[in-house]
């Protein structure tokens, strides 16, 4: 059994590696063609290659389930065509035992996917965002035309809203505007700074222009009378320190999509959003999907098993691969559809993340069981049919 498992693992690993290399190369080639318009005197072709190289782990992360499915189907169909699977079945290995062997073979892929998801992809995505800022002047992610917006509790008892125009590659910020409100949602102070940086729970602003609004400004405006003293005054200060819940890591989390964050960073960002009464549905769904991602590889291997065991009259390798591609793309589309429908319908996050995987797993497992017992079921069906009794 161990020898057979090693042989199956070697064939599947080799096939999956070739398929993933082809898929990643193909998508990278298309991305290179799409970005060629940006090449010029400041953004060279070498810079383009560098940015695309940084995108390789994220691309591999996205294509790994489909690549594993197609590679496993190719390997198993090739073994079936050479009658090697028949030899295993004749030697006493049932379809369920063979599926268990395939699950054991998938475990290293699941561990590798977890490392890729938690360590490699987040680190490279941060580097990619920094390179985009340096080379192209854009960071992507959750940036609006007016910049990045953050909300937290302020020092005056009300809310504080921070607007940042640009995140720098060294972790600093520029074009910072801070709106500080009183508990009754009245604006108390407006601060503008050209530059700033985060240092252990404080936001240090440089070259700050502060506009202070009097506590009785609203009442004075309501009376429609000219006040005896100015309601606002503007001050220039060289620097100002604000105690804040924001950190450079949470700024980076704002740039990255939730699926590209590590679980620890995602949990920290969810805690920040909850503490400031902001929406967390998208991040919680992403957290569940990241937890379920290694399990998706197990589902893909389970789907590959009955497709590869299908009996065809003429080889059937091309047909099996085509069916596998359709199943993989269909599962991917249903998974994405479940994400969008779940967000709109406010489903439970675990339902959005796990139900498509569980449904695909049960369908594939049921198909394998039916194929395993198709002869017994056919004999049972014929023996219970009315005409079989009449003939007897």
N, C-alpha and C positions, 0 to 999 in steps of 0.2 A: 504493500500500500504506500509506503514511504517513497519507494522508487517511482511508482506511478505518479505520485503527487509532485515529485521533483521534476519529472519529465513534463508533466502538464504545465507546471510553473514556468519552466524554461521556455516552452513554446509560446505560452500566453505573454510572458514578459517581453520576449523578443518581438512578437507581433504588435503588442500595444506600444512599445517604444518606437517602432517604425511608423505606426499610424499617428501617434502624437507628434513626432518630428515632422511628418508631412502636413498635418493640420496647422501646427504652430507656424511652420514656414510659409504656408499658403496665406494665412491671415496676416502675418507680418508683411508679406509682399504686397498685399492689398493696402495695408496701412501705410506703407512706404509710398506707394503711388498716390494715395490720397493727400499726403503731407508734402508732396514735392513742390506745391505752389508756394510754400513758406520759405523755400531755399533761396538765399540771396547773399549779399555781401556780409551781413551780420549773422545770419543763420545759415551755416554751411552744411554741406552734405554730411560731413563727419558728425556735426551736432544732431542731425536727423537720425543717423545710425545709433548714436548714443541714447537718444530718447526712446527709440524703438527697442533697443536692448534692455532698457529699464522696464519696458512693458512686457517682456517675455514671461516673467513669473505670473503676472496677472492673467495673461493670455493662456498660459498653461493651466492655471487654476480654473478658468472658465471652460476649457476644452477637455479637461481630464475625464469627466464622466462619459462623454460621447466617445472620446478616444479609447477608453477602456472597453466600452461596449463593442465598438467596431473591431478593435484588436482581438478581443476574446472570441467574437463570432468568427473572425478569419482563422484564428488558431484552431478552434474546435471544429469548424467546418472542414479545414484541411485534414485534421486527424480523422474525422468521419469519412472523408473521401478515400483516405488510405486504409480504411477499415481498422484503425487502431482503437477507436472507441468501441467497435464491435468486440474486439479482443478483450477489452476491459470488462464489457458487459458479460461476455461469456465466462470470464474468470470469476464471476460472482460479485462484481461491483454494480449495484443497482443505481438507478438514476438519482435517488435521494442521496446515496453515499457519494456519488460523483459530484452532486451539487454541494455537499458538505466539503469535499476536497477543494472545489472552486472557491468556497467562502474562505477557507484557510489561506488559499493563494491570494485572496483579495486583501487580507489583513495588512501586509506590508504597504500596499497602495494606500490603505486608509491611514496608516501612521504617517506615510509621506505626505498625504494630502493635508493632514492636521498640521504638520510642521510647515508646509507651504502656506497654509492659511493663517497660522498664528505668528510665524517668525519672518518668513521670507517676503511674502507679498506686502504686509504693512510697511516694512522697512523700505522696500524698493519703491512703493507708492509714494512715501514721503520724499524720497530722493527724486522721484520723477516730478512731483509737484514743485520742489525747489529748483530743479533744472528748468522746468517750464517757466517759473518766475524769472530766472536768470536769463534764459535764452530767448523766450518769446514774450515775456512780460505778462503772462497770465497764469493763474493757478487752477482754474476750473473749480470743480466741486460745488459748494453751496454759495457761490458768490453772485450777488445781484449787481445791477448796474451801479447802484449806490454803495457797493462794498459789502462787507460782512457785518451782520447785526447780532448782538448778544444782549441778553437780559438777565439781571440778577438783582438781589436785594441791595439797596444802597445804604450809606451811612446815616442818612437823614430820616430813616424809618419808612421810606417809600421805595419805589423801584429805581434801578439805574439801568439805562440803556446805553450801550457802547457801540459805536459805529467805527469800523476800521476800513480804510480805503484799500490798503495793500499790506499783505503779509510778506515780509522779507525772507530771503533764503537763510539768514543767520538766526532766525527766530524773533527778530524785531518786527515792529509795526510802524506804519506811517499813515498820516492823514487820519488822526484819531479824534473823534467827537464824542463827548460824554454828556448825556442828559441825566440830571439827577432830580428826582421828584420827591415831594413831601408825601406823607401818608394819604392825603386827600387828592393825590394825583396832580398837584400843582407843580409846575416847573420851578425849581429853586436855583439851579445853577447849570450853566452851559459852558463847557470847557472844550477848547480846541487846541490840539498840539500837532506839530509837524512830525515828530518822531516819538517813539517810546519802546519799551521792552519790558518783559516780565521777569521778576526776580523773587522767587520763593514766596508766592502768594501776594505779591504787590505788583501793580502796574506803575512803572516809573515813566512819567511824561516829561518831555523837554520842550522849552520854548512854548509855554502855555498861555493862551489868552482866555481869561475867565470872565464870564458875564454873570453877576450875582443879581438875583431878583428879590425885591423886598417881600417880606411876609404878608404885608397888607396891599400888595399890588392888585389882587383881584377885587378887593373891596373898593379901592380907590378908582379903579376902572368902572366898577358898577355904579358909583356915585356920579360919574361923568363930570367930575370937577378936577381942575388942575391941582396936583399934589404940591404940598409945600416943599418937599424934598424929592429928589429923583428916585424913581422906583427901581431903577437898575444902575449898576455901575460896572465898568469894565476894568480889569486889572491884568497886568502882564507879569508873569512869574517865570523864572528860569526853569524850574522843575517842580513837579508835584507827584507825590506817591499816593496811590489809591489801593486800599486793601480790597482784594477781589478774589472771587472763586475761580476765575479764569486762569489757565496755565498755558504754556506753550503747547503742551500735549493736547489740550482741549481745542486750541486753535487749529492744530493739525487735524484733529478729528472733524472739525467743521469743514475742512477741505475735502477729506476723503468721503467716499460713499460708505454707508454703514456696512455693506458686504465686504469692503476692503479693510476694515479695522480688525485688530485682534480682539479676542473676547474680553481681555482685561481692559483695554482702552474703551471698548464699547460699553462695558459695565460702568466704567467711570463716567462716560459721557451721558449715559442714561441717568445716573445718579445726579449729575449736574442739571439735566433737563427737569427731572422731577423736583429737585430742590427749588427751582425757579418757576415751577408751575407751567412748564412748556410741554408740548406734545411729544410723546415718546413711542407712539405706536409703530412708526417706521423702524426705529432702532430696535425695539423689542422683537419685531418680526425678523429682522436681520440677525439678531442674536440666536433665535431658534433655528433659523436656516443655516447658520454657521455650525451650530451643534449637530444638525442633521446632515451636513455635507458629507462627512465620511460614510455615513449610512447610505447615502445616495450611490456610492460606488458599489456597495453590496447589492443594492437593487439592480444596478446595471449588469452586474455579473449574473444575477438571477434571471434577468431578461434574456441574456445571451445564451443561457443553457438550453431552453426549449427551442429557440430559433436554430441553434446549431445542430440539435438532434432531429430536426425535421428531415424526413426521408423524401428525397427527390430522385427522379429517374435519370436525369442527365447531370451528373456532377452536383449542380445546385449551389456552388460556392458564390457565384455572382448574385443569384437570387436571394440567398441567405443574407449576404452583406447588404443588399438593397433593402430587404425587410428590416434588418437591424438598424440601418440608417433612418428609415421611416419611424421605427419605434423610438429611437433615441431622440430624434427631432420632435416627434409627437409628445414624448414625455417632457422634454424641455419646454415646449410651448404650454403644455398643461400646467407645469410647475410655475411658469411665469404668469399665466392667467390666474392661477390660484392666488399668487401674491397680489396682483392688482385687484381681483374681485374681493379678496379678504380685506384689503385696505379700505375699499369702498363700503363693503358690508360690515366692517368692524367685527370680523370674526376673531375668535381667540387666536393668538399668535401660534400656539402649538398646532392648531388645526391647519392653518395656512402652510406651516413648514412640514408637518409630518403626514398629513392625510394623503397627498399625492404619492409620496414614497411608499406608504403602507399599502395603498390601493394597487400600485404597480407591482409591489412585492407579492401580494396575495394572488394577483392575476397570473404573474409569471410562474409562481409555485404551483398554482392550480393547473396551469397548462402543462407543466412538467409531469405532474401526477397523472393527468389524463393521458399523456403520451406514453407514460410508463405502463399504464394499465389498459391501453386501448384494445388489445386483443381480448383480455378478460371481459371488458365491458361490451365488446361486440358479441362475444358468445352469450353473455347474459341477456343482451338485447334480443338476440335471435331466439334464444330459448323461451323468452317470455312473450314473444310476438304471437298473435292469435293464430296465424297460419301454421306456425311450427307445431301447435297442438293438434290442428286439423290433420296435418300430414302424418303425425304419429298415430 
